[in-house]
């Protein structure tokens, strides 16, 4: 098995714990994203896996082999790091061939592999161009081709798309994902963009202050975040301070709603938050029959974002964001009185963000 295992990895810079006792297994053939705000330790953890940084404590094992003391150039991982830029004085083909040359692969095999890789990244006609004559997206693709040239078992990508504009970035997300799946190559990617992680990853590792806050499939983390930090970082959400007593949730405006009777409150009863995603809030005209968990409110902001309409609703004591469609709620306007329904099945109680 070629999975990567991190055991109690810790990295301290003076008194700062950049990475703090991280345990993780990256499954074979999967794409895993390290996701978290700036300074949470993503890059440091990635550099430790790459061998570019030495951990203060802990072990890195790959395919059953302890790599903790093995230098970067002996790990045989493919890497796309911003610090490992393409060689500007070389052509595209020379850049892609570089790792093969280092490994003394014979010239014929080098040339065949380069042709194959340039076809894979859809730049076969650019082999003889200098990399300085390429667009940002083309350069990123060449960097990826170079990283996979020697068929590494593990591919490490540190914010590989950060320099690209939004449209190209999305196209490249799809390309990298397709390539990764086609080659079945175990890949770790660092990003601070939650949408990017959601669209690309098999598993997301959410990091906070050097620690892992949660590991899981994108949708599981979105639907079932372990706490307020994760809920807030992944997707848009209404997060309200609430009280909880026997299935009844007390909202900030004094209103009360019911949640699933099986729901358990997080441990600290004074620090509970209610999470409901905007797409789960149902908006109805004020004249509709108020059902269970409906709250009267007034629309204070409406934004048409193409596929959906985003509305802010003042519910006397707090505001809710709702994502709806013109079909569901025609004619939604600022100033309109509405009923906002918070369906019990979509409400989740989570622990508040810890005070720092
Ligand atoms: P970003 O998204 O901004 O790149 P990150 O999540 O990748 O952030 P790291 O670069 O891993 O975070 O940094 C984690 C912490 O370690 C930060 O507090 C950072 O200031 C600190 N740190 C990183 N490298 C060093 C270093 N060489 N010397 C001292 N402190 C460092």
Boltz pocket constraint, residues with backbone or C-beta under 6 A from the ligand:
constraints:
  - pocket:
      binder: B
      contacts: [[A, 13], [A, 16], [A, 17], [A, 18], [A, 36], [A, 37], [A, 38], [A, 39], [A, 40], [A, 41], [A, 42], [A, 43], [A, 44], [A, 45], [A, 192]]
      max_distance: 6.0
